[in-house]
Amino acid sequence: MKIPSLLRLTALACAAAIVFAACGGNAEDNEEPTSTFDVKVKLLSIGSEGGKLAVDYSIKGSKEGNTAEVSTDKDWIHLGKTYSTTFSFNVDKNETGEDRTGEIKMTCKGVQPLTLVVSQGKEGSSSQAYNKFKIEVSEITTSSARVVITPVNAAETYLYSIVSKSDYDKFANVEAYIKKRIEQIKEMCAIYGMNPNSFLTKGTFDTAKLETARKTTIMDNTAYYASAFDLSFDDKGNASYSGKIDLCEFRSKKATQSNMTLSLSVSGTHLNVTSSSSGDTWICDVVSKDAWDEFSVPEDAAHTYISTMTQYGALTLYKGSQSVDVSGSLTERGKEYVAFAVGYRQSDTDGGLTTEVKYITFKY
């Protein structure tokens, strides 16, 4: 009898090991899933030029260590080799002139199937990887922006919002921001008797399809994040979330600038503003020095004032040179205050600050 060589026996043993580590079937078999795929990024974005991407994964549960079976029905996605912890694929150059998406399905017997989304931009677009939501911002003006959110899991509810970068950066971490938003929802529900789930969104979201009253108004020349994170509430109002967030940074447009110059002085309880223009409009206010110092830049103080006064329908626009009574803002004698004035235009597409913010510090 012919005795197999040691090399052949070793090769056979390795082959057997590979067979035993493979899935041995797919998700359509009758075996009840006892494990899940763990993939950090489920929405993979790539530029129009295409290229090679790798996906790291693991299997959690009794099927740990097995190798996934991956497939796709898109001819512009070419799957490479698959191992027990990673697989790779190549994406063709996008010459269609349109953004496109495709799916890569991961299956394994006894493992809950998982679908990854591959998003490729058209020529001239940029891209990045996302956790759960692809966020696109376009049609940016001084007061609005169109936001489109595409979730990886269309059945998952989430909270969408636009938040200024300066406000978001005040939070220590993502968890702190998410908890604050949940707290705000619960406060609103307690006041107005609303269901917390009414604040959430499901499926693809497009601000262009919202009624005007529901659209978020933004300030001019300001850095913002369009944000989305998964969130759900049970029947008792308890919140559940993964703690992951997707952000898309953008900056609103700067309003067309005016040649107007402003100068300030204070006489008693009056702020005297001298304007070089009789037609251009401006706003002014007085705040305590302590409150002023909390703002990163003077423009933040002006935007906060505009937002607050607009909300209460109390924003006053001035023209020419004026002496404005600011006694209502002077609450304590001997205290330091800051008076400011800035050109401001009201417009749906070109509204905002039209000059630099002029300010003076004085003691009342």
Secondary structure, 3 states (H helix, E strand, C coil): CCCCCHHHHHHHHHHHHHHHHECCCCCCCCCCCCEEEECCCCEEEECCCCEEEEEECEEEECCCCCECEEECCCCCEEEEEECCCEEEEEECCCCCCCCEEEEEEEEECCEEEEEEEEEECCCCCCCCCECCEEEEEECCCCCCCEEEEEECCCCCEEEEEEEEHHHHCCCCCHHHHHHHHHHHHHHHHHHHCCCHHHHCEECCEEHHHCCHHHCCCCCCCCEEEEEEEECEECCCCCEECCCCCEEEEEECCCCCCCCCCEEEEEECCEEEEEECCCCCEEEEEEEEHHHHHCCCCHHHHHHHHHHHHHHCCCCCCEECCEEEECHHHCCCCCCEEEEEEEEEECCCCCCEECCCCEEEEEEC
